[in-house]
Amino acid sequence: MAEEEETREVLFPDWQGPDKTGLTIEQSSGGEIFVKEVKGESPAARSGKVHEGDQIVGATVYFDNMSPEETAELLKTLNRHKVGLKLQNKGDKSPGYSPLSTPCRSPLGTLTWEGKTRFGGSSPDIVLVSKE
């Protein structure tokens, strides 16, 4: 039985789609997405971390250079998927914010902050966890 390889993350700071990154991706009959081809001298090939046959199991999208409209539209399309949000609090500017508000209520239950990461120590990242 073949050993399963660990998941790895490759950062493409100037992503402009799979073609310009040098990837041909294909969906299998089972719904998985695979790298069919890595084009020579492309950003993907130069990374040395993307190989033909790799399964794409997730993606992280950074909002640094996205307009607020693009960001909102992207998040609205992510229904019923596993999504992790990386959050910062720079003084809440959301509509209806009250500094007196207590734990966030959602259909999933109460969302709370956990100050430790799975690697130990504290982190500036906020992880929202549903406590049922």
N, CA, C and O atoms as a Tinker XYZ file with bonds, in Angstrom:
   528  protein
     1  N      0.837000   -1.177000    0.000000    73     2
     2  CA     0.000000    0.000000    0.000000    64     1     3
     3  C      0.886000    1.245000    0.000000    63     2     4     5
     4  O      1.782000    1.366000    0.835000    81     3
     5  N      0.644000    2.163000   -0.922000    73     3     6
     6  CA     1.456000    3.359000   -1.054000    64     5     7
     7  C      1.186000    4.316000    0.101000    63     6     8     9
     8  O      0.050000    4.464000    0.553000    81     7
     9  N      2.258000    4.964000    0.571000    73     7    10
    10  CA     2.118000    5.930000    1.639000    64     9    11
    11  C      1.552000    7.226000    1.087000    63    10    12    13
    12  O      1.945000    7.665000    0.006000    81    11
    13  N      0.633000    7.841000    1.818000    73    11    14
    14  CA     0.035000    9.092000    1.382000    64    13    15
    15  C      0.991000   10.245000    1.675000    63    14    16    17
    16  O      1.504000   10.367000    2.787000    81    15
    17  N      1.225000   11.081000    0.683000    73    15    18
    18  CA     2.115000   12.213000    0.835000    64    17    19
    19  C      1.422000   13.327000    1.610000    63    18    20    21
    20  O      0.207000   13.498000    1.509000    81    19
    21  N      2.200000   14.085000    2.383000    73    19    22
    22  CA     1.641000   15.212000    3.119000    64    21    23
    23  C      1.211000   16.304000    2.154000    63    22    24    25
    24  O      1.795000   16.472000    1.084000    81    23
    25  N      0.203000   17.029000    2.539000    73    23    26
    26  CA    -0.263000   18.171000    1.753000    64    25    27
    27  C      0.781000   19.276000    1.839000    63    26    28    29
    28  O      1.354000   19.515000    2.902000    81    27
    29  N      1.025000   19.942000    0.727000    73    27    30
    30  CA     1.944000   21.069000    0.721000    64    29    31
    31  C      1.242000   22.275000    0.106000    63    30    32    33
    32  O      0.318000   22.128000   -0.695000    81    31
    33  N      1.687000   23.455000    0.485000    73    31    34
    34  CA     1.092000   24.681000   -0.046000    64    33    35
    35  C      2.143000   25.417000   -0.857000    63    34    36    37
    36  O      3.291000   25.549000   -0.433000    81    35
    37  N      1.743000   25.893000   -2.022000    73    35    38
    38  CA     2.635000   26.646000   -2.896000    64    37    39
    39  C      2.014000   28.020000   -3.087000    63    38    40    41
    40  O      0.847000   28.131000   -3.460000    81    39
    41  N      2.794000   29.069000   -2.832000    73    39    42
    42  CA     2.294000   30.436000   -2.952000    64    41    43
    43  C      2.642000   30.998000   -4.325000    63    42    44    45
    44  O      3.801000   30.971000   -4.738000    81    43
    45  N      1.639000   31.506000   -5.026000    73    43    46
    46  CA     1.817000   32.202000   -6.292000    64    45    47
    47  C      1.353000   33.645000   -6.073000    63    46    48    49
    48  O      0.158000   33.921000   -6.181000    81    47
    49  N      2.273000   34.575000   -5.768000    73    47    50
    50  CA     1.864000   35.935000   -5.428000    64    49    51
    51  C      1.212000   36.704000   -6.578000    63    50    52    53
    52  O      0.488000   37.670000   -6.336000    81    51
    53  N      1.456000   36.297000   -7.806000    73    51    54
    54  CA     0.893000   37.007000   -8.959000    64    53    55
    55  C     -0.021000   36.107000   -9.773000    63    54    56    57
    56  O      0.011000   36.145000  -11.003000    81    55
    57  N     -0.838000   35.297000   -9.104000    73    55    58
    58  CA    -1.748000   34.356000   -9.774000    64    57    59
    59  C     -2.654000   35.094000  -10.748000    63    58    60    61
    60  O     -3.310000   36.069000  -10.383000    81    59
    61  N     -2.685000   34.619000  -11.996000    73    59    62
    62  CA    -3.576000   35.186000  -13.011000    64    61    63
    63  C     -4.322000   34.070000  -13.717000    63    62    64    65
    64  O     -4.682000   34.183000  -14.888000    81    63
    65  N     -4.546000   33.002000  -12.988000    73    63    66
    66  CA    -5.233000   31.848000  -13.553000    64    65    67
    67  C     -4.239000   30.741000  -13.860000    63    66    68    69
    68  O     -3.034000   30.983000  -13.918000    81    67
    69  N     -4.745000   29.520000  -14.057000    73    67    70
    70  CA    -3.851000   28.377000  -14.266000    64    69    71
    71  C     -3.007000   28.497000  -15.540000    63    70    72    73
    72  O     -1.846000   28.088000  -15.537000    81    71
    73  N     -3.558000   29.043000  -16.620000    73    71    74
    74  CA    -2.797000   29.133000  -17.871000    64    73    75
    75  C     -1.538000   29.976000  -17.719000    63    74    76    77
    76  O     -0.454000   29.547000  -18.116000    81    75
    77  N     -1.668000   31.172000  -17.148000    73    75    78
    78  CA    -0.515000   32.066000  -17.003000    64    77    79
    79  C      0.452000   31.590000  -15.929000    63    78    80    81
    80  O      1.613000   31.999000  -15.911000    81    79
    81  N     -0.017000   30.735000  -15.041000    73    79    82
    82  CA     0.847000   30.169000  -14.009000    64    81    83
    83  C      1.581000   28.942000  -14.542000    63    82    84    85
    84  O      2.543000   28.476000  -13.933000    81    83
    85  N      1.123000   28.422000  -15.681000    73    83    86
    86  CA     1.783000   27.284000  -16.312000    64    85    87
    87  C      1.177000   25.950000  -15.948000    63    86    88    89
    88  O      1.852000   24.923000  -16.016000    81    87
    89  N     -0.087000   25.947000  -15.560000    73    87    90
    90  CA    -0.749000   24.709000  -15.167000    64    89    91
    91  C     -1.890000   24.378000  -16.112000    63    90    92    93
    92  O     -2.638000   25.256000  -16.543000    81    91
    93  N     -2.006000   23.115000  -16.419000    73    91    94
    94  CA    -3.219000   22.607000  -17.052000    64    93    95
    95  C     -3.870000   21.734000  -15.994000    63    94    96    97
    96  O     -3.268000   20.777000  -15.508000    81    95
    97  N     -5.115000   22.073000  -15.637000    73    95    98
    98  CA    -5.799000   21.285000  -14.621000    64    97    99
    99  C     -6.972000   20.556000  -15.254000    63    98   100   101
   100  O     -7.552000   20.994000  -16.247000    81    99
   101  N     -7.296000   19.430000  -14.641000    73    99   102
   102  CA    -8.339000   18.564000  -15.189000    64   101   103
   103  C     -9.151000   17.973000  -14.049000    63   102   104   105
   104  O     -8.614000   17.666000  -12.985000    81   103
   105  N    -10.432000   17.817000  -14.276000    73   103   106
   106  CA   -11.300000   17.203000  -13.283000    64   105   107
   107  C    -11.505000   15.739000  -13.646000    63   106   108   109
   108  O    -11.802000   15.414000  -14.795000    81   107
   109  N    -11.346000   14.854000  -12.659000    73   107   110
   110  CA   -11.538000   13.422000  -12.888000    64   109   111
   111  C    -13.024000   13.096000  -12.892000    63   110   112   113
   112  O    -13.853000   13.926000  -12.519000    81   111
   113  N    -13.348000   11.897000  -13.311000    73   111   114
   114  CA   -14.751000   11.466000  -13.316000    64   113   115
   115  C    -15.317000   11.418000  -11.898000    63   114   116   117
   116  O    -16.531000   11.499000  -11.711000    81   115
   117  N    -14.443000   11.286000  -10.900000    73   115   118
   118  CA   -14.875000   11.267000   -9.507000    64   117   119
   119  C    -14.992000   12.654000   -8.897000    63   118   120   121
   120  O    -15.374000   12.786000   -7.734000    81   119
   121  N    -14.666000   13.702000   -9.672000    73   119   122
   122  CA   -14.806000   15.066000   -9.188000    64   121   123
   123  C    -13.536000   15.688000   -8.633000    63   122   124   125
   124  O    -13.523000   16.882000   -8.332000    81   123
   125  N    -12.457000   14.906000   -8.489000    73   123   126
   126  CA   -11.211000   15.472000   -7.988000    64   125   127
   127  C    -10.557000   16.322000   -9.079000    63   126   128   129
   128  O    -10.755000   16.088000  -10.271000    81   127
   129  N     -9.778000   17.309000   -8.647000    73   127   130
   130  CA    -9.070000   18.181000   -9.582000    64   129   131
   131  C     -7.589000   17.853000   -9.511000    63   130   132   133
   132  O     -7.008000   17.807000   -8.427000    81   131
   133  N     -6.979000   17.625000  -10.667000    73   131   134
   134  CA    -5.578000   17.243000  -10.758000    64   133   135
   135  C     -4.805000   18.179000  -11.669000    63   134   136   137
   136  O     -5.378000   18.826000  -12.546000    81   135
   137  N     -3.484000   18.246000  -11.451000    73   135   138
   138  CA    -2.585000   18.943000  -12.365000    64   137   139
   139  C     -2.282000   17.972000  -13.490000    63   138   140   141
   140  O     -1.646000   16.940000  -13.280000    81   139
   141  N     -2.740000   18.311000  -14.683000    73   139   142
   142  CA    -2.508000   17.455000  -15.845000    64   141   143
   143  C     -1.129000   17.726000  -16.436000    63   142   144   145
   144  O     -0.443000   16.806000  -16.882000    81   143
   145  N     -0.726000   19.008000  -16.436000    73   143   146
   146  CA     0.555000   19.378000  -17.043000    64   145   147
   147  C      1.121000   20.591000  -16.329000    63   146   148   149
   148  O      0.383000   21.490000  -15.925000    81   147
   149  N      2.456000   20.608000  -16.176000    73   147   150
   150  CA     3.186000   21.778000  -15.686000    64   149   151
   151  C      4.059000   22.230000  -16.843000    63   150   152   153
   152  O      4.965000   21.507000  -17.258000    81   151
   153  N      3.795000   23.414000  -17.363000    73   151   154
   154  CA     4.512000   23.899000  -18.539000    64   153   155
   155  C      5.904000   24.389000  -18.155000    63   154   156   157
   156  O      6.081000   25.079000  -17.151000    81   155
   157  N      6.888000   24.017000  -18.973000    73   155   158
   158  CA     8.284000   24.373000  -18.716000    64   157   159
   159  C      8.500000   25.860000  -18.599000    63   158   160   161
   160  O      7.834000   26.640000  -19.282000    81   159
   161  N      9.418000   26.268000  -17.747000    73   159   162
   162  CA     9.793000   27.662000  -17.516000    64   161   163
   163  C      8.637000   28.543000  -17.046000    63   162   164   165
   164  O      8.712000   29.767000  -17.156000    81   163
   165  N      7.585000   27.943000  -16.530000    73   163   166
   166  CA     6.445000   28.693000  -15.989000    64   165   167
   167  C      6.680000   28.943000  -14.497000    63   166   168   169
   168  O      7.548000   28.311000  -13.895000    81   167
   169  N      5.917000   29.856000  -13.901000    73   167   170
   170  CA     6.032000   30.044000  -12.446000    64   169   171
   171  C      5.822000   28.734000  -11.675000    63   170   172   173
   172  O      6.499000   28.490000  -10.677000    81   171
   173  N      4.890000   27.895000  -12.131000    73   171   174
   174  CA     4.642000   26.612000  -11.450000    64   173   175
   175  C      5.861000   25.702000  -11.552000    63   174   176   177
   176  O      6.247000   25.067000  -10.570000    81   175
   177  N      6.466000   25.636000  -12.730000    73   175   178
   178  CA     7.652000   24.779000  -12.916000    64   177   179
   179  C      8.833000   25.308000  -12.107000    63   178   180   181
   180  O      9.561000   24.531000  -11.489000    81   179
   181  N      9.023000   26.618000  -12.110000    73   179   182
   182  CA    10.145000   27.222000  -11.379000    64   181   183
   183  C     10.013000   27.021000   -9.871000    63   182   184   185
   184  O     11.018000   27.001000   -9.161000    81   183
   185  N      8.784000   26.873000   -9.374000    73   183   186
   186  CA     8.605000   26.661000   -7.934000    64   185   187
   187  C      9.206000   25.328000   -7.497000    63   186   188   189
   188  O      9.654000   25.185000   -6.359000    81   187
   189  N      9.213000   24.356000   -8.404000    73   187   190
   190  CA     9.730000   23.031000   -8.077000    64   189   191
   191  C      8.830000   22.242000   -7.139000    63   190   192   193
   192  O      9.206000   21.163000   -6.681000    81   191
   193  N      7.646000   22.768000   -6.849000    73   191   194
   194  CA     6.758000   22.130000   -5.879000    64   193   195
   195  C      5.465000   21.604000   -6.486000    63   194   196   197
   196  O      4.681000   20.948000   -5.800000    81   195
   197  N      5.233000   21.886000   -7.766000    73   195   198
   198  CA     4.008000   21.446000   -8.425000    64   197   199
   199  C      4.397000   20.402000   -9.463000    63   198   200   201
   200  O      5.288000   20.632000  -10.281000    81   199
   201  N      3.724000   19.249000   -9.426000    73   199   202
   202  CA     4.078000   18.142000  -10.315000    64   201   203
   203  C      2.837000   17.601000  -11.005000    63   202   204   205
   204  O      1.736000   17.631000  -10.456000    81   203
   205  N      3.037000   17.111000  -12.205000    73   203   206
   206  CA     1.935000   16.474000  -12.925000    64   205   207
   207  C      1.387000   15.343000  -12.079000    63   206   208   209
   208  O      2.143000   14.562000  -11.501000    81   207
   209  N      0.077000   15.261000  -12.010000    73   207   210
   210  CA    -0.572000   14.230000  -11.206000    64   209   211
   211  C     -0.915000   14.679000   -9.800000    63   210   212   213
   212  O     -1.624000   13.967000   -9.089000    81   211
   213  N     -0.426000   15.855000   -9.372000    73   211   214
   214  CA    -0.788000   16.363000   -8.041000    64   213   215
   215  C     -2.280000   16.632000   -7.988000    63   214   216   217
   216  O     -2.855000   17.170000   -8.934000    81   215
   217  N     -2.899000   16.262000   -6.892000    73   215   218
   218  CA    -4.311000   16.583000   -6.693000    64   217   219
   219  C     -4.398000   17.925000   -5.979000    63   218   220   221
   220  O     -3.690000   18.165000   -5.001000    81   219
   221  N     -5.270000   18.797000   -6.473000    73   219   222
   222  CA    -5.500000   20.084000   -5.822000    64   221   223
   223  C     -6.632000   19.865000   -4.824000    63   222   224   225
   224  O     -7.778000   19.636000   -5.210000    81   223
   225  N     -6.299000   19.939000   -3.536000    73   223   226
   226  CA    -7.280000   19.634000   -2.493000    64   225   227
   227  C     -7.798000   20.880000   -1.787000    63   226   228   229
   228  O     -8.709000   20.786000   -0.964000    81   227
   229  N     -7.240000   22.033000   -2.091000    73   227   230
   230  CA    -7.691000   23.269000   -1.476000    64   229   231
   231  C     -6.929000   24.440000   -2.053000    63   230   232   233
   232  O     -5.974000   24.262000   -2.808000    81   231
   233  N     -7.352000   25.627000   -1.699000    73   231   234
   234  CA    -6.687000   26.852000   -2.150000    64   233   235
   235  C     -6.878000   27.930000   -1.094000    63   234   236   237
   236  O     -7.913000   27.993000   -0.430000    81   235
   237  N     -5.882000   28.763000   -0.952000    73   235   238
   238  CA    -5.969000   29.930000   -0.082000    64   237   239
   239  C     -5.951000   31.150000   -0.981000    63   238   240   241
   240  O     -5.064000   31.293000   -1.822000    81   239
   241  N     -6.916000   32.021000   -0.810000    73   239   242
   242  CA    -6.999000   33.230000   -1.615000    64   241   243
   243  C     -6.724000   34.419000   -0.695000    63   242   244   245
   244  O     -7.402000   34.593000    0.317000    81   243
   245  N     -5.736000   35.230000   -1.044000    73   243   246
   246  CA    -5.400000   36.414000   -0.271000    64   245   247
   247  C     -6.107000   37.622000   -0.877000    63   246   248   249
   248  O     -6.151000   37.768000   -2.099000    81   247
   249  N     -6.655000   38.478000   -0.037000    73   247   250
   250  CA    -7.452000   39.602000   -0.505000    64   249   251
   251  C     -6.630000   40.874000   -0.712000    63   250   252   253
   252  O     -7.198000   41.920000   -1.028000    81   251
   253  N     -5.319000   40.812000   -0.544000    73   251   254
   254  CA    -4.464000   41.999000   -0.600000    64   253   255
   255  C     -4.757000   42.910000   -1.787000    63   254   256   257
   256  O     -4.907000   44.118000   -1.607000    81   255
   257  N     -4.840000   42.364000   -2.976000    73   255   258
   258  CA    -4.985000   43.174000   -4.184000    64   257   259
   259  C     -6.363000   43.055000   -4.813000    63   258   260   261
   260  O     -6.541000   43.375000   -5.989000    81   259
   261  N     -7.338000   42.594000   -4.036000    73   259   262
   262  CA    -8.705000   42.470000   -4.545000    64   261   263
   263  C     -9.519000   43.667000   -4.095000    63   262   264   265
   264  O     -9.310000   44.202000   -3.006000    81   263
   265  N    -10.444000   44.080000   -4.938000    73   263   266
   266  CA   -11.351000   45.157000   -4.543000    64   265   267
   267  C    -12.340000   44.598000   -3.528000    63   266   268   269
   268  O    -12.557000   43.388000   -3.486000    81   267
   269  N    -12.939000   45.454000   -2.715000    73   267   270
   270  CA   -13.959000   44.975000   -1.773000    64   269   271
   271  C    -15.103000   44.262000   -2.488000    63   270   272   273
   272  O    -15.662000   43.300000   -1.962000    81   271
   273  N    -15.451000   44.731000   -3.680000    73   271   274
   274  CA   -16.536000   44.105000   -4.436000    64   273   275
   275  C    -16.156000   42.684000   -4.863000    63   274   276   277
   276  O    -16.973000   41.768000   -4.767000    81   275
   277  N    -14.901000   42.497000   -5.341000    73   275   278
   278  CA   -14.440000   41.158000   -5.733000    64   277   279
   279  C    -14.424000   40.217000   -4.535000    63   278   280   281
   280  O    -14.837000   39.061000   -4.633000    81   279
   281  N    -13.946000   40.723000   -3.409000    73   279   282
   282  CA   -13.874000   39.919000   -2.192000    64   281   283
   283  C    -15.258000   39.486000   -1.741000    63   282   284   285
   284  O    -15.478000   38.309000   -1.454000    81   283
   285  N    -16.189000   40.423000   -1.675000    73   283   286
   286  CA   -17.553000   40.105000   -1.243000    64   285   287
   287  C    -18.196000   39.102000   -2.195000    63   286   288   289
   288  O    -18.857000   38.164000   -1.749000    81   287
   289  N    -18.012000   39.287000   -3.488000    73   287   290
   290  CA   -18.606000   38.379000   -4.477000    64   289   291
   291  C    -18.027000   36.972000   -4.337000    63   290   292   293
   292  O    -18.761000   35.988000   -4.413000    81   291
   293  N    -16.723000   36.877000   -4.135000    73   291   294
   294  CA   -16.090000   35.570000   -3.954000    64   293   295
   295  C    -16.663000   34.862000   -2.728000    63   294   296   297
   296  O    -17.023000   33.688000   -2.806000    81   295
   297  N    -16.750000   35.555000   -1.613000    73   295   298
   298  CA   -17.264000   34.942000   -0.390000    64   297   299
   299  C    -18.727000   34.533000   -0.524000    63   298   300   301
   300  O    -19.148000   33.536000    0.062000    81   299
   301  N    -19.497000   35.288000   -1.284000    73   299   302
   302  CA   -20.907000   34.950000   -1.479000    64   301   303
   303  C    -21.077000   33.672000   -2.292000    63   302   304   305
   304  O    -22.104000   33.003000   -2.174000    81   303
   305  N    -20.089000   33.319000   -3.117000    73   303   306
   306  CA   -20.209000   32.110000   -3.943000    64   305   307
   307  C    -19.793000   30.849000   -3.200000    63   306   308   309
   308  O    -20.004000   29.744000   -3.700000    81   307
   309  N    -19.212000   30.993000   -2.029000    73   307   310
   310  CA   -18.714000   29.839000   -1.273000    64   309   311
   311  C    -19.783000   29.302000   -0.329000    63   310   312   313
   312  O    -19.696000   29.489000    0.885000    81   311
   313  N    -20.765000   28.651000   -0.873000    73   311   314
   314  CA   -21.828000   28.053000   -0.081000    64   313   315
   315  C    -21.501000   26.598000    0.232000    63   314   316   317
   316  O    -21.018000   25.864000   -0.630000    81   315
   317  N    -21.762000   26.193000    1.447000    73   315   318
   318  CA   -21.621000   24.793000    1.881000    64   317   319
   319  C    -20.235000   24.212000    1.603000    63   318   320   321
   320  O    -20.107000   23.085000    1.125000    81   319
   321  N    -19.227000   24.979000    1.902000    73   319   322
   322  CA   -17.851000   24.512000    1.759000    64   321   323
   323  C    -17.125000   24.742000    3.074000    63   322   324   325
   324  O    -17.552000   25.557000    3.891000    81   323
   325  N    -16.043000   24.033000    3.275000    73   323   326
   326  CA   -15.203000   24.263000    4.441000    64   325   327
   327  C    -14.384000   25.517000    4.163000    63   326   328   329
   328  O    -13.599000   25.544000    3.215000    81   327
   329  N    -14.553000   26.544000    4.969000    73   327   330
   330  CA   -13.866000   27.810000    4.769000    64   329   331
   331  C    -13.240000   28.231000    6.087000    63   330   332   333
   332  O    -13.907000   28.248000    7.121000    81   331
   333  N    -11.981000   28.565000    6.051000    73   331   334
   334  CA   -11.304000   29.142000    7.208000    64   333   335
   335  C    -11.071000   30.609000    6.921000    63   334   336   337
   336  O    -10.591000   30.959000    5.843000    81   335
   337  N    -11.401000   31.475000    7.865000    73   335   338
   338  CA   -11.211000   32.904000    7.677000    64   337   339
   339  C    -10.038000   33.378000    8.522000    63   338   340   341
   340  O     -9.960000   33.055000    9.708000    81   339
   341  N     -9.133000   34.135000    7.929000    73   339   342
   342  CA    -8.040000   34.760000    8.668000    64   341   343
   343  C     -8.492000   36.185000    8.950000    63   342   344   345
   344  O     -8.763000   36.941000    8.017000    81   343
   345  N     -8.577000   36.561000   10.221000    73   343   346
   346  CA    -9.186000   37.821000   10.609000    64   345   347
   347  C     -8.230000   38.683000   11.422000    63   346   348   349
   348  O     -7.365000   38.176000   12.136000    81   347
   349  N     -8.403000   39.984000   11.299000    73   347   350
   350  CA    -7.703000   40.948000   12.135000    64   349   351
   351  C     -8.740000   41.919000   12.654000    63   350   352   353
   352  O     -9.729000   42.190000   11.973000    81   351
   353  N     -8.532000   42.446000   13.842000    73   351   354
   354  CA    -9.443000   43.448000   14.376000    64   353   355
   355  C     -8.690000   44.761000   14.440000    63   354   356   357
   356  O     -7.844000   44.956000   15.313000    81   355
   357  N     -8.993000   45.655000   13.527000    73   355   358
   358  CA    -8.366000   46.978000   13.496000    64   357   359
   359  C     -9.397000   48.024000   13.871000    63   358   360   361
   360  O     -9.433000   49.108000   13.287000    81   359
   361  N    -10.231000   47.703000   14.842000    73   359   362
   362  CA   -11.337000   48.581000   15.191000    64   361   363
   363  C    -12.484000   48.246000   14.261000    63   362   364   365
   364  O    -12.417000   48.521000   13.062000    81   363
   365  N    -13.523000   47.663000   14.798000    73   363   366
   366  CA   -14.629000   47.176000   13.976000    64   365   367
   367  C    -15.319000   48.313000   13.257000    63   366   368   369
   368  O    -15.698000   49.306000   13.878000    81   367
   369  N    -15.486000   48.177000   11.953000    73   367   370
   370  CA   -16.149000   49.184000   11.130000    64   369   371
   371  C    -17.417000   48.621000   10.505000    63   370   372   373
   372  O    -18.006000   49.239000    9.619000    81   371
   373  N    -17.839000   47.435000   10.973000    73   371   374
   374  CA   -19.005000   46.804000   10.369000    64   373   375
   375  C    -20.285000   47.520000   10.774000    63   374   376   377
   376  O    -20.358000   48.111000   11.851000    81   375
   377  N    -21.301000   47.467000    9.902000    73   375   378
   378  CA   -22.575000   48.091000   10.245000    64   377   379
   379  C    -23.160000   47.441000   11.503000    63   378   380   381
   380  O    -23.160000   46.217000   11.637000    81   379
   381  N    -23.642000   48.250000   12.395000    73   379   382
   382  CA   -24.299000   47.723000   13.589000    64   381   383
   383  C    -23.352000   47.259000   14.663000    63   382   384   385
   384  O    -23.782000   46.595000   15.606000    81   383
   385  N    -22.055000   47.586000   14.557000    73   383   386
   386  CA   -21.088000   47.149000   15.559000    64   385   387
   387  C    -21.330000   47.870000   16.878000    63   386   388   389
   388  O    -21.565000   49.079000   16.899000    81   387
   389  N    -21.275000   47.141000   17.953000    73   387   390
   390  CA   -21.349000   47.725000   19.284000    64   389   391
   391  C    -20.208000   47.144000   20.101000    63   390   392   393
   392  O    -20.066000   45.923000   20.175000    81   391
   393  N    -19.384000   47.998000   20.721000    73   391   394
   394  CA   -18.285000   47.458000   21.526000    64   393   395
   395  C    -18.780000   46.675000   22.731000    63   394   396   397
   396  O    -18.005000   45.958000   23.363000    81   395
   397  N    -20.057000   46.800000   23.055000    73   395   398
   398  CA   -20.616000   46.073000   24.187000    64   397   399
   399  C    -21.120000   44.690000   23.794000    63   398   400   401
   400  O    -21.538000   43.916000   24.655000    81   399
   401  N    -21.084000   44.370000   22.486000    73   399   402
   402  CA   -21.617000   43.072000   22.072000    64   401   403
   403  C    -20.774000   41.940000   22.634000    63   402   404   405
   404  O    -19.555000   42.061000   22.755000    81   403
   405  N    -21.422000   40.853000   22.972000    73   403   406
   406  CA   -20.779000   39.686000   23.534000    64   405   407
   407  C    -20.673000   38.622000   22.463000    63   406   408   409
   408  O    -20.884000   38.942000   21.293000    81   407
   409  N    -20.356000   37.359000   22.790000    73   407   410
   410  CA   -20.046000   36.378000   21.760000    64   409   411
   411  C    -20.993000   36.410000   20.567000    63   410   412   413
   412  O    -22.204000   36.591000   20.696000    81   411
   413  N    -20.397000   36.230000   19.429000    73   411   414
   414  CA   -21.128000   36.245000   18.160000    64   413   415
   415  C    -22.069000   35.052000   18.091000    63   414   416   417
   416  O    -21.655000   33.920000   18.345000    81   415
   417  N    -23.317000   35.290000   17.756000    73   415   418
   418  CA   -24.296000   34.209000   17.603000    64   417   419
   419  C    -24.464000   33.913000   16.129000    63   418   420   421
   420  O    -24.494000   34.828000   15.306000    81   419
   421  N    -24.573000   32.661000   15.798000    73   419   422
   422  CA   -24.790000   32.259000   14.413000    64   421   423
   423  C    -25.666000   31.027000   14.407000    63   422   424   425
   424  O    -25.900000   30.437000   15.462000    81   423
   425  N    -26.162000   30.617000   13.237000    73   423   426
   426  CA   -26.954000   29.386000   13.169000    64   425   427
   427  C    -26.173000   28.167000   13.634000    63   426   428   429
   428  O    -26.762000   27.149000   13.997000    81   427
   429  N    -24.839000   28.269000   13.623000    73   427   430
   430  CA   -24.012000   27.138000   14.050000    64   429   431
   431  C    -23.814000   27.099000   15.554000    63   430   432   433
   432  O    -23.319000   26.103000   16.082000    81   431
   433  N    -24.190000   28.159000   16.253000    73   431   434
   434  CA   -23.980000   28.222000   17.688000    64   433   435
   435  C    -23.157000   29.447000   18.025000    63   434   436   437
   436  O    -23.105000   30.394000   17.240000    81   435
   437  N    -22.516000   29.444000   19.176000    73   435   438
   438  CA   -21.708000   30.575000   19.610000    64   437   439
   439  C    -20.304000   30.426000   19.064000    63   438   440   441
   440  O    -19.697000   29.360000   19.158000    81   439
   441  N    -19.796000   31.500000   18.495000    73   439   442
   442  CA   -18.444000   31.495000   17.956000    64   441   443
   443  C    -17.532000   32.164000   18.964000    63   442   444   445
   444  O    -17.824000   33.269000   19.420000    81   443
   445  N    -16.435000   31.518000   19.322000    73   443   446
   446  CA   -15.523000   32.061000   20.317000    64   445   447
   447  C    -14.101000   32.047000   19.786000    63   446   448   449
   448  O    -13.797000   31.381000   18.797000    81   447
   449  N    -13.238000   32.794000   20.458000    73   447   450
   450  CA   -11.844000   32.874000   20.055000    64   449   451
   451  C    -11.021000   31.890000   20.857000    63   450   452   453
   452  O    -11.165000   31.793000   22.075000    81   451
   453  N    -10.153000   31.156000   20.166000    73   451   454
   454  CA    -9.194000   30.281000   20.823000    64   453   455
   455  C     -7.821000   30.881000   20.605000    63   454   456   457
   456  O     -7.383000   31.036000   19.465000    81   455
   457  N     -7.139000   31.218000   21.684000    73   455   458
   458  CA    -5.866000   31.922000   21.588000    64   457   459
   459  C     -4.660000   31.046000   21.339000    63   458   460   461
   460  O     -3.550000   31.575000   21.270000    81   459
   461  N     -4.803000   29.770000   21.203000    73   459   462
   462  CA    -3.668000   28.869000   20.971000    64   461   463
   463  C     -3.809000   28.223000   19.595000    63   462   464   465
   464  O     -4.917000   27.965000   19.126000    81   463
   465  N     -2.678000   27.970000   18.964000    73   463   466
   466  CA    -2.695000   27.250000   17.691000    64   465   467
   467  C     -2.421000   25.795000   17.973000    63   466   468   469
   468  O     -2.035000   25.434000   19.085000    81   467
   469  N     -2.616000   24.964000   16.983000    73   467   470
   470  CA    -2.341000   23.535000   17.180000    64   469   471
   471  C     -0.846000   23.272000   17.311000    63   470   472   473
   472  O     -0.437000   22.173000   17.686000    81   471
   473  N     -0.021000   24.291000   16.998000    73   471   474
   474  CA     1.423000   24.131000   17.103000    64   473   475
   475  C      1.932000   24.648000   18.435000    63   474   476   477
   476  O      3.137000   24.627000   18.683000    81   475
   477  N      1.033000   25.115000   19.300000    73   475   478
   478  CA     1.421000   25.649000   20.593000    64   477   479
   479  C      1.675000   27.139000   20.492000    63   478   480   481
   480  O      1.815000   27.677000   19.394000    81   479
   481  N      1.734000   27.795000   21.611000    73   479   482
   482  CA     1.961000   29.228000   21.626000    64   481   483
   483  C      0.730000   29.982000   21.190000    63   482   484   485
   484  O     -0.286000   29.392000   20.822000    81   483
   485  N      0.834000   31.289000   21.236000    73   483   486
   486  CA    -0.305000   32.093000   20.814000    64   485   487
   487  C     -0.081000   32.591000   19.406000    63   486   488   489
   488  O      1.029000   32.513000   18.879000    81   487
   489  N     -1.125000   33.100000   18.803000    73   487   490
   490  CA    -1.073000   33.511000   17.411000    64   489   491
   491  C     -1.895000   34.772000   17.223000    63   490   492   493
   492  O     -2.903000   34.951000   17.906000    81   491
   493  N     -1.485000   35.669000   16.297000    73   491   494
   494  CA    -2.317000   36.826000   16.003000    64   493   495
   495  C     -3.548000   36.445000   15.186000    63   494   496   497
   496  O     -4.456000   37.259000   15.020000    81   495
   497  N     -3.586000   35.218000   14.677000    73   495   498
   498  CA    -4.734000   34.763000   13.912000    64   497   499
   499  C     -5.881000   34.463000   14.863000    63   498   500   501
   500  O     -5.665000   33.993000   15.980000    81   499
   501  N     -7.083000   34.732000   14.422000    73   499   502
   502  CA    -8.264000   34.422000   15.216000    64   501   503
   503  C     -8.931000   33.223000   14.578000    63   502   504   505
   504  O     -9.201000   33.226000   13.377000    81   503
   505  N     -9.197000   32.212000   15.357000    73   503   506
   506  CA    -9.856000   31.020000   14.862000    64   505   507
   507  C    -11.251000   30.989000   15.454000    63   506   508   509
   508  O    -11.407000   30.990000   16.675000    81   507
   509  N    -12.263000   30.962000   14.608000    73   507   510
   510  CA   -13.628000   30.892000   15.086000    64   509   511
   511  C    -14.048000   29.440000   15.143000    63   510   512   513
   512  O    -13.883000   28.698000   14.174000    81   511
   513  N    -14.587000   29.039000   16.272000    73   511   514
   514  CA   -14.946000   27.646000   16.491000    64   513   515
   515  C    -16.392000   27.596000   16.959000    63   514   516   517
   516  O    -16.793000   28.365000   17.832000    81   515
   517  N    -17.164000   26.701000   16.388000    73   515   518
   518  CA   -18.534000   26.523000   16.803000    64   517   519
   519  C    -18.564000   25.589000   17.998000    63   518   520   521
   520  O    -18.087000   24.457000   17.921000    81   519
   521  N    -19.122000   26.061000   19.101000    73   519   522
   522  CA   -19.243000   25.222000   20.299000    64   521   523
   523  C    -20.708000   24.866000   20.446000    63   522   524   525
   524  O    -21.530000   25.718000   20.784000    81   523
   525  N    -21.035000   23.611000   20.194000    73   523   526
   526  CA   -22.440000   23.185000   20.255000    64   525   527
   527  C    -22.804000   22.713000   21.622000    63   526   528
   528  O    -23.947000   22.318000   21.855000    81   527
